[in-house]
């Protein structure tokens, strides 16, 4: 599968996306032809620039300022006469539809009454149409993105001085993980946010992919302390063990609480209740807490869906004042239940393995203990027999 990843370490804007797809190898002639077919006084100039010493492509749209507002039907009519493919027209229309819905929500008005200000200007129309054509020509089936920094401070917009991110941009970024940024500048624009959220299906810092092409799209401002560049990585999906959906990885929740005033019997009972409610593992460690008091750290590993129930048990049974929780990516062995024949009869075990050939067999304690008691043999002898007869590759 062909995939692409937006590395938005310095934000994202329409001209940065357009510059990045051009830098990644999309022919400039294709973009020129698409913009020329709109019938608007637009000129696209492409140049190589440097941002904080790094080379990138800058897409400059030359267009006169226009006072007239455009509504969504006006934009869609312009797209209808464009000499682009149906897929490209649909993507461009979807981006504008996304912006219109965000503006309607931000201003509290019906969709049909939303008029485009900056995004309806000629340069923004060119950025969106050019980006839609360029992203389609990359031949990518799936887009991912890093968390998005928005910048801070204020920006002057059609409605006056607005905070960064502006209400429309923030509405567009609902559900998108944001990255912290102290840059007093609008790093992510409404156009950039709309393009991103119209194509991206996953937000991750490290995509599982083999990179084949890299495109750098330059922003207008040249910062002194960081390159104002959008990095676009294009390649194919890597069948990595840690990729989402791999049988050798998953995501678990980890719950933790510190206790220094709970009897050991209560902790033991709480552990039993946690296991009964579906915890994957529960363990207790001795810790030294504030004022030198000895205490215990109770840690619970569970499926994310089980967090509410297990947290309730921790609060109810221990009386703790707080439970820390976080998610963790977990690499794991593929596993199956097996039965191993021993001199004393069949014994249950668990076999684990990885795609790289590693394998291991672990005897099940309860079954080994049963056999040891019934046959009057040492537990360690039962363990040894299971391991020896099963073998690591069984």
N, C-alpha and C positions, 0 to 999 in steps of 0.2 A: 504494500500500500504506500502510495506517495503521500508524504506528510510535510507540513511546514510549521515552524514555531516562531512566534513573535517574541523576541527578547526586548521587553519594553523598559529597560533599565533607566532610560531618560524620557519616559512617557511615549505618547503616540499621537500623531496628528495626520490629517489627510495627506498633506504633501510628503510627510515622512514615509507613509505607506507606499505612495506612488513612487517615490525615489527608491525605496527598498526593492520593489518588484522589478523596476528597471535595472537596478544594480545586480539583481539576481539572474538577469538574462532575458527578461521579456523585451522583445524588439520595440524600440521607441516609435518606429513607423506605425505599429499597430495602435498605439495610444494616440498618436497624432491623427490617424485616420478616424478613430472613434470620436475624438473631440471635434474634429472638423465637420463631422456629419450632424452635429447638434444644431448647426445654423446660428451659433452665438459668436459674438466678437471675442474669441478666446485664442490665445497663442500659448503653446507650451514650449518652454526653454529648459533644456537639460544640461547640467554642467557638473563637472567633477570639482569637489571642494574638500576642505579638511576641517574637521571639528576636533579641537584640542589635539591636533597632530595626526588624527586618523582620517584616512580617505573615505569618502562617501559620495553618493549621487544626490544632487539637489534638484528637485522638480519645481520649477518656477512657472506658475500660471500668470500670464500677463492679460489682465482684463480691466476694463474701466469700472469704476464704482457706479452702482445703479441705485436710485432712490426707491424704485418700486418694490413692494413686497411681493413674494410669490407664495401661493398656497400649494398644498400637496397636489391637487389636480393639475396645476400649472407645470409642476416638476414632472409629473408622469406623462403629460403631453409632450414635453421636450424629449423624454426618453423614448416615446413611441416613434419619433422620427429619426432616431439615432440608428446608424448602420452598424449594429452590434448583434451578437447572437442572442437567441431567446434566454439562454442561461445568464448571460452578462446583463441583459436588460432586467431580468428578474432580480438579480443580486443588487443592482443599483437601486431598483425600486424598493427592495426590502430595506436597504440602508436608510433611504429617505423616509419610509414608513416608520422605521424604528425611531428616527429623530422626531417625527411628528407626534408619535405616541408619547415620547418622553416630554416634549414641550407641552402637550395637552395636559399631562399629569402635573407638571411643574406650575402651569398657569391656571389650572382648574377650569379648563374650558373644553367644549366638544372638539373632536378631532378636525371636523370640517372648518372650524374657525381659526385653526392654528395657521399663522403666517410665518414664513421663514425670514429671519433677519440675516445674520452672518452666513448661516448654512445655505440660504437661498441665493447668496451672491454668486456671481459668475465663477470666481475662483474655487469656491467650495463645490459647485456643480461639477467643475472640471476634475477636482480631486476625487470626488466620489465615483464619477463615471470612469475615470482613468484607472482608479484602484480596482473597480469591479472587473474591468477588462483585463487588467494585469493579473489579478489573483486567479481569474479563470484560466488564463494562458499558462500559468504555472503548472497546470495539470494536477493539482493537489486534491486528494480526497478527504483530508482531515487536517484541521488547523488547531493548534494549541497556542497558549500564551503564558508568559510569566505573570505574576501579580503586577498590578498596574500602579505606578506612582502618579499622583495628580498634581503635585506641587502645592505651594501655599501662597498666601498673600491675597491680592485683589486683581481684578481685571476690568477694564472699561468695556461694557457691552451696550447693546441697543437700549437696555432697560436701566442703564446707569452703572455705577460702580458695584461690582458683584464679588463675592468671595470665591476663592479657588478651592475646590472645584465649583463651577457655577451650578445652579439648581438643575439645569438641563443635563449637564454632564454627569452630575451625581445620580440623577434618575436613570440615565443610560447605564451606569455602572452598578446598579442594584444587582446583588448576587455575585459580583465579581470581586475576588480578593484584591485588596489594595495594598500597595507596598508603601512603607513610610518614606517621606521625602521632606527635607527642610528647605528645598530650593524655592525661593520666592518668585515663582513664575508659573504660568499655566502650562504644565508639562503635557497634560492630556486634554485635547480639545473635544468639543462635541462631535466633530467629524471623525476624529480618530477613534473615539469611544464607540461611535455607531458602527464604523467599519469592523472594529474588533469584535463587538458583541454579535454582529450579524453572521460571522463565520466561525468563531472559535467555539469549540465544544468542550474544552478542558483547560483549566488553568494550573500549570505546574512549573516549577523552577527548572526541572531537569527532565525533558522528554526522552522517552526510549526511542531513539532514532539513529540512523546512520546518516550523517550530514554529507551532502553532495555539492550543494551550492550555498553561498552566503551572500546576502544583499544588505548593504548599509544605506539607509535613507536618512539624509541630513535634515535637521530642523533649521529654522531661519536663524535663531540666536546661537552665537558661539560662546558657550560658557568658558570661564577661565579654569574651572576645577574639574570639569567632566565633559566627555564628548557628547554633544547633543545629537545622538544617533539612534535610530531604530534598527535593530539587527534582526534580519529575517533569515532563518535557517531552513533550507529545503533539502529533503532527502527521502529515505524510505524507512518505514517502521522497523525497529529492531526487535527480534523475538527474544528479548532479554528476560531473565528469570524474574526480575523485579518489575516488569511491565504490568500495568493494571490488568486484572483478569487472569494473570498467570497462576497455574496451580502451585507454584513455588513461592507465592507471596500473597499477603493480604494486609489489611489494616485493622489494628486492634485498638481498643481504648484502655488506658491505664489510669486507675484510680488510686490515690494515696492519701493517707491521713496519719498524723502523729498523735500518739496517745501517751499520757504520763500519769493518768489517774484512774485507770481501768483495770480491774482484777484480771489475772491471767485466764480464769475460767470464762469470763465474759468474752475475752478475745477469742478463745477457742470455740465458744458457741457461735460467735459471729462468723468465724471462718466456715463452720459447718453450714450455716444458713446461706452464705455467699456461694459455696459450691452447689448447694441444693437448688439455688436460683439460676444456675447456669454459668457461673464464673469459670473461665478457662484455667485459671490458676490463682491461688491466693498464697502469699507468703508474708512472714513476720520477721523483722530484723530488729535487733537491739540498737538503740540510738541514745545519744546524750543530748538532752534538750536544754532550753534556757535555764539559767540559775543552777546549772550542773545536775539537774534532775534526770535520772535514768527513765527511759521510755521505750516505746516500740513504734516502728514504722510498719503499718499495714498496707500492703500493695495488692491490688486486684487487677488482673488482666481479663478482659472480656470482649465480647462482640459489641460494637458501638450501639446496637439496638438495645442491649441489656443495661446500659448505663443508668437510666432512671430508676429501675428496680433495685439495682445493686447499691446505688447511692442511698436510696431510702433505707436499706438494711443497715448500712454503715451508720447513718444518723440515728436510727432507732435503737440499735443494739449497743453502740458505744457511747452515745451522747456527745460525739465530737462536734466541734464548732465549725469545722470546715473540711471539705474534701477537694483535693486538687485533682484535676483530670486533664489528660492530653491524649492525642492519638499518636500511634507509632506505626511506621511501616515495618512489617515483619517478613523476613525471609524464612521459609519453612520447607521441610521435606514433604514430598508427596507421601501418602501413607495408605496402608490397607491392613485389615485384620487377617491374620493367618493362624493356622493350627499346626503345631509341630509335634511329631511323634517322639516320645522319650521312652526309656526302659520302664517307666511307671505309667504310661498311658499318654493320651493327647493333652497338650498344654497350649493355651492361647498365648499369642504374641502379637506384636505390632511391627510391621515392616515399613521402613521409610527409605526413600531414595530421591536422587536428583537426576536431572537430564544429563549431567556430566559424567554419570556412571557411579557416583558414590551411593552406597547402600548400607543399611544397618538393620538388625533385628533386635528388638527389645522385648524380653519376656514380660507378661502381664503379672504383676505381683500377686493379686488376689488368687489367680489360678495356680501359680507356682506354690503359694502358701498352702492352698487346699491339698495339692498333691503331696507336699512335704508332710503335712499332718496325717493324711490318710495312709501314706506308705511308710511313715516313720523314717524318713531320710532327711538329710540336711538341706535347708533351703538353698544354700549356695550350690549344692550339687545339682539341684533341679535347674537353677539358673544356667549353670555351665552346660548342662545337657541340651537345653533349648538353644543356647547360642551356638554350640558346636554342631548340632545336627541341622540347624537352619542355615547357618553360613551367612555372611554379609550380603550375598547376592541372591539368596533364595527368594 
